[in-house]
C-alpha cells in the first residue's frame, strides 16, 4: 500500500491532475485506509488531496498552514502561484460563475448538457460527470458582457491564455470550456453565496440585500475579488 500511495503522489506532482477513473485515484476515493495514509503523507509535506464529486479530476494543493510559509516569504503576499494579476483573478471568478454553477445545477438535477428537461428517473442514477454536463460559454459573449470591466480585449485575451495554460479552462474555437482545475481550486463554499447574492447578482437574477448601509445600483460596475481565495496547487 505504501508504494501505491507513493506512486499516486508522484503522478499527481508530475501531471498536476488525474481523472477520477484512474485506478489509484478510485482507490483513494473509496479505500479509507489508503486515503488515511495518503492524507498523512501529504500533510507531512504541507499538502492535501483535492477532489469533489462535481469534478472529473483530482489534484494536490497546499494546506492552509503551509500557505503563509510558501507565499508570505516575499515583501508582498502572493494570493496564488499562477502569476495571475487582479484582473486575471476577476476573470477566473467570472468564468467559474458562468460555467461551474450552471453545470452543478445540471448535475444535481441529473440533467445532461444536451437534454432540454430532466429525466423523470434521473435521481436514481449516479451523478453525471462534468464532461457530460458542462457546456462552457462563448468568447464573444464574454467579451461583450465583461470586456470593459476586465481590461478590454487585449488584457482579457492575455489572461484567458494564462488560464488555459495552467488548466483552469480549455479553448475550442469560440467556446471557453471547463478545464481540469476550474472546479477544484476555487473556494466554493465562500464564493457561491458572495457571487450569486453579491457581485454577479444581476447575472443570476437574484436581488442583492438592501439595507440602509447599501446603495442599490442597477448594474455591476466592478467585480470585487479582493477576498477571493484560490487553493494554491502543488506545482
N, C-alpha and C positions, 0 to 999 in steps of 0.2 A: 504493500500500500504506500509506503514511504516513497518508493521510486515513482509510482504513478502520480503522486502529489507533486513531486519534484518536476516531472515531465510536464504536467499541466501548467505549473507556474512558469516554467521556462518557455513553453509555447506561447503563453499569453504575453510574456515580456517581448518575445520575438515578433509576434504577429499583431499585437495590440488587442485584437478581438478574435473570438472564436464563436462559431454558431452553436446554438443550444442543442442541435442534433449531434454534435461531436460526442464521441463515446465517453471521454473523460469528463466533459462538461456535464453530460447527463448523469454521470456518477456523482459529481459534486452537488447536483441539484436534488438527488434522490437518496444518497447514502449518507446518513447522519454522521457516522464515524469518520468517513472520508472527508466530509465537509468540515468537521471539527478540526481534523489535522491540517487541512488546507488553511482554514482561518487562523489557526495558531501559528503556522509557519509564516504566513503573510504578515500577521500582526507584529511578529518579531522583527520584521523588516520595515515596519511603518506603512504597510499597505493593506488593502482589503479587496475582497472579491465583489464585483458589481454585477448584479443581474436584476431584472424584473420580468414579470410574466408577460408584459406587453411588448418586450423587445425580442428580436430573433438572435441577438448576440449577447455575449458576456465580455467583461473586461476587468482590468485592475485599476485601482485608484489609491491615492494617499489617504491615510486616516486623518481625522481632524487633528489629532495630537501631533502629527508629523508636519502639517501644513506650515505652521509658523517657523519651524526649523528649516524647512526647504525653501519657502517663498519669502520669509522675512529676513533673510541674511543680507539683502541689499538695502540701500537707503530708502527705497520705496517698496511697498508691499506689492507683490505680483498676485493678481487675483486668478491667474491661470498660467499654464506653461505652454500655451498655444501661441503666444505673442499677439493676442487679439487686443486691438485698441477699443476704446469705449464704444465707438460706432459699430465695431465688429461684434461686440458682446450684445449690443442692442439688436443687431440684425439676427444674431443667433436666437435671441429670445422671441423675436417676431416669427422666425421660421418654426421654432418649437411650438409656438401657439397655433399657427395656421396648419401645421402638418400633424403634430403629435396629438393634440387634444381631440380633433375630429376622428383620428384613427382610433384612439382609445374608446371613444363613444361607439364606434362601429364594432370594435372587438367585444365590448361589454354587451352589445345588443346581438352579438353573433351574426353580424351582417358583413358580407364580403364587399369589396370595393365596387364590383360590377353589379351588385344587386340593388334594386330600387326599393325593396321593402324587406322587413325581417322575415326570417324563416319561422313558421309557427312552432316548429320543434327545435329551433336553434339552440335554446338554452340547455338542451340535453347533450349537446356536442361540446368538444373541447374548445377552449378559447382560440379563435382564429389567429394565425400567425401574422406578424406585422406586414410581411410582403404580400399577403392576401387582402389586407385592409387599408394599407397606406396608399394614398392617392398622389400626394405632392401638390405643388402649386405652380402656376405659370410665372415665368420670369417677367414677362411683360406686365402682368397684373401686379406683381410685387413692386416693380419699378414705378408703375403708375400710382400705387397706393402709398408707398413708403419712401420712394426715391428722394423726395425733398427733405425728409426727416433723417435719412441715413446717409447723407453725404453725396447725394446725386449719383449718376450712373458710374462715373469713374471709381469713386470710393466703394460703391456697392459691388461693382464687378471685382474689385481687388479683394474685398472681404469674402465674397462668395467663393473666389478661387482658393482662399486660405481655408475656409470652412470645408471645402471639398477635399483639399489635400490632407487634412487631419482626420477626415472620416465622419464629420457631422452630417454632410449632405452628399448627394450624387447628382450630376447634371446629365440629362438626356434630352438633347435638343432644347426646346423652350421650357421643359419641365425641370423643376427642382424637387428632388425626391429625398426621402429619409435615408441617411447614411447609418452605418453600424453604431455610431456613438450618440446620435441625437436623442434617443430615448433612454440613454444610460447615464450620462454625466450631468444632467440637469437636476437641480433640487426640486423635484416635482411637488412635494408637499408644500414647500414655501411659495413656489411660483404660481401654482394653479389659481388659488384664490386671488392673489395680487393682480394677476393678469386678467382673469375673467371679470373681476369686480373693480379693477383699477385701470391700469394704463391702456388696455385694449377693450374696455367695456363696450365701446361703440361698435367694434367689430363683432362681438358676440351678443350684441343687443341686450346687455344687462346694464341697467342704470347704476351709476356709481352712487355710493352712500351720500346723502345730502345732510350735512349738519351746519350749524352757524359758522363753523370754522372752515368750511369748504365752499369755495366759489364754484358753482356749476358752470361748465363750459359745454359748447355744442360739439366741439371736435377735439381730437387729441393733438396737442401741439408738439409734444416730445414723448419719447419712450424712455422712461427713467429706469436705468439699470444700475444705479449706484449701490444697491444692496443685493444684486443678483449673485448667487453662488453657483459656480461650476465646479463639480467634483474634479480635482486635478488628477489626470491619469498618470499611469506609472512610467511613461516614457520620459 
